[in-house]
Amino acid sequence: MENGHHTLKLVAKTTAAIGVEAAYVINNGGKGMLEIENETYTMNEDSDLAVKIKRVGGTTGEITAKLEPNPGSAIQKHFNTELISTVQFANGESEKVISPAAHANRVPTTDGDVYFTLELSSSSPVIGLASSAKVTILDDDAITRDSLNTLITESEGLKEHFYSEGWTAFAAALASAKTVAANENATDTQIKNAYSTLYAAKEALVVRTQYTTDDRFQFPWKTGTSATLEAEFATTITEACGDTQWRCEVNSENWASNGKYINSLNKTNTGTDKVEYAYNAKNQVHITWLQLIVVETPIMEINLHGQKQTIRLRQEI
């Protein structure tokens, strides 16, 4: 950021309250900070890995850092421990791809999947919060057509509305893997590549915790399509009644969709509980609980105490 006054907006990712005890401020003349693009990576044995380093918060001047591997469950025989990369950014550069950033060795044993970490470091204050990434090396000897089919079955059980990021890439990887699995003439290389691509896409999925103004529930608009609204992903949950036994809050039970539900929505002399969802829709939407049961799979339990309640979906466009 440029020198001057700036406003920071804190956004809660869950229904719990948030607070700030301290703020971390770096003043390095607009040089910015370096971060590893992703938190996780996967690679096959006997392969190289390219990693993108991003420069955030400023691009003034030149900065230098070091990217090096550190052991995890993977040890020296699994990867090149001496592959240490110097990361140099010129004035104005905002990202750089380091290739190879890591090399996995071919280990003809069944050690299973192993991992190591890539770490960014520098003698200058230019390293951001995303300074470490976990790299999983897939065991080539364990990747077969059967293991690919098992991964496909696991992947088919996932539901799009449970995730806020990564679904498009995951769906493409799943479709490609199914094509390879159905091909009786697929080579070992094709099977292994399909497995590693699908595995990586599955690992990259970001679990949704709530709907926000940046990640809204999308109402279906095409005839014959539907969408599931998970109750626990509420943008805001307001407990206004002060009830200690029947609080309007997210609870967990095995019978509930995604294992969670909202219990309960009440109206008393002290106030009315409220649950709101940020959403996008072509027309103004007003849905009651009874309508929700008809349109979608029942996804929440509400204790009405004889009161007819309304769930309001908040539209902010």
C-alpha positions in Angstrom: 0.0 0.0 0.0 1.0 3.6 -0.6 2.0 5.7 2.4 -1.1 7.4 4.0 -4.3 6.5 5.8 -6.0 3.2 5.0 -9.1 1.5 6.3 -9.0 -2.2 7.2 -12.2 -4.2 7.0 -12.4 -7.3 9.2 -14.8 -10.0 8.0 -15.8 -12.9 10.2 -15.5 -16.3 8.4 -17.8 -18.0 11.0 -20.7 -17.1 13.2 -18.4 -16.5 16.1 -17.5 -13.0 17.3 -14.1 -11.7 16.3 -11.8 -9.2 17.9 -8.4 -7.6 17.4 -5.6 -7.6 19.9 -2.9 -6.2 17.7 -2.2 -5.2 14.2 1.0 -6.0 12.3 2.3 -3.1 10.2 5.4 -3.3 7.9 7.0 -0.1 6.6 9.6 -1.1 4.1 9.3 1.8 1.6 6.7 0.2 -0.6 8.8 -2.9 -1.4 5.9 -5.1 -0.4 6.1 -8.7 0.8 6.7 -12.1 -0.9 4.2 -15.0 -0.5 3.9 -18.5 -1.9 0.8 -18.6 -4.1 -0.7 -21.9 -2.7 -0.6 -23.5 0.6 -0.4 -27.1 -0.8 1.0 -28.7 -3.9 1.3 -32.3 -5.2 3.8 -33.9 -7.5 4.7 -37.3 -8.9 7.9 -39.1 -8.3 10.7 -38.2 -10.8 9.2 -34.8 -11.6 9.8 -31.1 -11.1 7.5 -28.6 -9.4 7.0 -25.0 -10.5 5.9 -22.5 -7.8 4.6 -19.0 -8.2 5.9 -16.4 -5.8 3.7 -13.3 -5.5 4.7 -9.8 -4.4 1.9 -8.0 -2.5 1.6 -4.6 -0.8 4.1 -2.8 -3.1 6.6 -3.4 -5.9 9.1 -0.5 -5.3 12.7 -1.4 -5.7 14.5 -4.7 -5.8 14.1 -7.5 -3.2 15.7 -10.9 -2.8 14.6 -14.0 -0.9 15.4 -17.7 -0.7 13.1 -20.7 -1.4 14.3 -23.9 0.1 12.8 -27.4 1.0 12.6 -28.8 4.5 11.9 -32.4 5.4 8.5 -33.6 6.6 7.7 -37.2 6.3 9.8 -37.1 3.2 13.5 -37.6 3.7 16.6 -37.2 1.6 15.9 -40.1 -0.7 12.5 -38.8 -1.7 13.5 -35.3 -2.9 16.4 -33.0 -3.8 17.3 -31.4 -0.5 20.0 -29.3 -2.1 17.7 -27.5 -4.6 17.7 -24.0 -3.0 16.3 -21.2 -5.2 17.2 -17.5 -5.1 14.1 -15.4 -5.7 14.9 -12.0 -7.1 12.3 -9.3 -7.9 13.2 -6.3 -10.0 11.5 -2.9 -9.5 7.9 -3.2 -10.5 7.7 -7.0 -10.7 4.7 -8.4 -8.9 5.1 -12.2 -9.4 7.6 -14.8 -10.5 7.5 -18.5 -11.3 10.3 -20.5 -9.9 11.0 -23.6 -11.9 12.1 -26.0 -10.8 11.3 -25.1 -7.2 11.5 -28.7 -6.1 12.4 -32.1 -7.6 10.9 -35.4 -6.4 13.1 -38.5 -6.8 12.0 -41.9 -8.1 11.9 -44.2 -5.1 11.0 -47.8 -6.2 9.3 -48.7 -2.8 5.8 -48.5 -1.4 6.5 -45.8 1.2 3.1 -44.3 0.5 2.5 -40.6 0.0 5.1 -38.4 1.7 5.5 -34.6 2.1 8.0 -31.9 2.6 7.7 -28.1 2.9 8.9 -25.2 0.9 10.0 -22.2 3.0 10.5 -18.5 2.0 13.1 -16.6 3.9 15.0 -13.3 3.7 17.3 -11.2 5.7 15.0 -8.2 4.9 11.5 -7.7 6.3 9.8 -8.7 3.0 8.3 -12.1 3.8 4.5 -12.3 4.1 2.2 -14.6 6.1 2.0 -17.2 3.3 5.7 -18.2 3.6 5.3 -22.0 3.7 3.7 -24.6 1.5 3.2 -28.3 2.0 4.3 -30.4 -1.0 3.0 -34.0 -1.2 4.9 -36.6 -3.3 2.5 -39.2 -4.6 3.8 -42.8 -4.4 4.0 -44.0 -8.0 4.0 -47.6 -7.0 0.7 -47.1 -5.2 -1.1 -45.4 -8.2 -3.0 -47.9 -10.2 -6.2 -48.0 -12.1 -7.9 -49.3 -8.9 -6.6 -46.4 -6.8 -7.7 -43.9 -9.5 -11.2 -45.4 -9.4 -11.2 -45.2 -5.6 -10.3 -41.5 -5.8 -13.0 -40.9 -8.4 -15.6 -42.5 -6.2 -14.5 -40.4 -3.2 -14.6 -37.3 -5.4 -18.0 -38.0 -6.7 -19.4 -37.9 -3.2 -18.4 -34.3 -2.7 -21.0 -31.5 -3.1 -20.3 -28.2 -4.8 -22.2 -26.0 -2.3 -19.9 -27.1 0.5 -16.9 -25.3 -1.1 -16.3 -21.7 -1.8 -13.3 -22.0 -4.1 -11.7 -24.5 -6.4 -14.8 -26.4 -7.7 -14.4 -25.5 -11.4 -10.8 -26.9 -11.5 -11.9 -29.9 -9.4 -14.9 -30.7 -11.7 -12.7 -30.5 -14.8 -10.1 -32.8 -13.2 -12.8 -35.3 -12.1 -14.3 -35.4 -15.6 -10.8 -36.0 -17.1 -10.0 -38.7 -14.6 -13.2 -40.5 -15.4 -12.4 -40.5 -19.1 -9.0 -42.0 -18.4 -10.4 -44.6 -16.1 -12.9 -45.7 -18.7 -10.2 -46.1 -21.3 -9.0 -49.7 -21.2 -6.0 -48.7 -23.2 -4.9 -45.9 -20.9 -1.1 -46.0 -20.2 0.4 -46.0 -16.7 1.5 -42.4 -17.3 -2.0 -41.3 -18.2 -3.4 -43.0 -15.1 -0.8 -41.5 -12.8 -1.2 -38.0 -14.3 -5.0 -38.2 -14.0 -4.7 -39.3 -10.3 -2.2 -36.6 -9.4 -4.3 -33.9 -11.1 -7.5 -35.0 -9.4 -5.8 -35.4 -6.1 -4.3 -31.9 -6.3 -7.6 -30.4 -7.3 -9.4 -32.2 -4.4 -6.8 -30.9 -1.9 -7.2 -27.4 -3.2 -10.9 -27.2 -2.5 -11.7 -24.5 0.1 -14.4 -25.5 2.5 -17.1 -22.9 2.8 -17.8 -21.6 6.3 -20.5 -19.0 5.5 -22.0 -17.0 2.7 -20.5 -13.5 2.5 -20.9 -10.5 0.3 -17.9 -11.8 -1.7 -19.2 -15.4 -1.7 -23.0 -15.3 -2.0 -25.6 -18.0 -2.3 -26.6 -18.2 -6.0 -30.3 -18.7 -6.6 -30.9 -20.9 -9.7 -32.5 -19.1 -12.6 -32.6 -21.7 -15.3 -35.7 -23.9 -15.5 -35.2 -27.4 -14.2 -32.2 -26.5 -12.0 -31.9 -26.2 -8.2 -29.5 -25.2 -5.5 -29.2 -26.2 -1.9 -28.9 -23.6 0.8 -27.1 -24.9 3.9 -28.5 -23.3 7.0 -25.2 -23.2 8.9 -23.6 -21.0 6.2 -25.7 -18.0 7.4 -24.1 -14.6 6.8 -25.4 -13.4 10.2 -27.2 -15.2 13.0 -28.8 -12.9 15.6 -29.9 -14.4 19.0 -32.3 -11.8 20.3 -34.4 -13.7 22.7 -31.8 -14.4 25.3 -33.0 -18.0 25.6 -30.4 -20.2 27.3 -32.0 -23.6 26.3 -33.3 -22.8 22.7 -30.6 -20.5 21.4 -30.5 -19.4 17.8 -27.2 -20.9 16.9 -25.4 -23.6 14.8 -25.4 -27.0 16.4 -24.0 -30.3 15.2 -25.8 -33.7 14.7 -25.1 -36.7 12.5 -28.6 -36.6 11.0 -28.2 -33.0 9.7 -27.1 -32.1 6.2 -23.3 -31.5 6.4 -23.6 -32.5 10.0 -24.9 -29.1 11.2 -28.2 -27.2 11.6 -29.6 -24.0 13.1 -31.5 -24.5 16.3 -33.7 -22.5 16.9 -35.6 -19.5 15.5 -37.7 -17.9 18.2 -39.9 -14.8 18.9 -40.5 -13.7 22.4 -41.3 -10.5 24.3 -37.6 -9.6 24.4 -36.9 -9.9 20.6 -37.0 -11.9 17.5 -34.1 -14.2 16.4 -32.9 -13.6 12.8 -31.0 -15.5 10.3 -29.7 -13.8 7.1 -28.0 -14.9 4.0 -26.1 -12.9 1.4 -27.3 -14.0 -2.0 -27.6 -13.1 -5.7 -30.9 -13.5 -7.5 -32.5 -11.9 -10.6 -35.6 -11.0 -8.7 -36.3 -10.1 -5.1 -36.7 -13.3 -3.1 -38.7 -13.8 0.1 -38.8 -17.4 1.3 -40.6 -18.9 4.3 -39.5 -22.1 6.0 -42.5 -24.0 4.6 -41.6 -22.9 1.0 -38.0 -23.9 1.6 -39.1 -27.5 2.5 -41.0 -27.7 -0.8 -38.3 -26.2 -3.0 -35.2 -27.7 -1.4 -34.1 -30.6 0.8 -34.9 -29.8 4.5 -31.7 -28.5 5.9 -32.5 -27.0 9.3 -34.6 -27.6 12.4 -36.5 -24.6 13.7 -38.3 -24.5 17.1 -41.2 -22.2 16.3 -43.0 -22.3 19.7 -46.3 -21.8 17.9 -45.0 -18.7 16.0 -44.8 -18.6 12.3 -41.3 -17.4 11.4 -39.8 -16.2 8.2 -36.2 -16.8 7.0 -35.0 -13.7 5.2 -32.3 -13.8 2.6 -30.5 -10.6 2.4 -29.8 -9.3 -1.1 -26.9 -6.9 -1.5 -26.1 -6.1 -5.2 
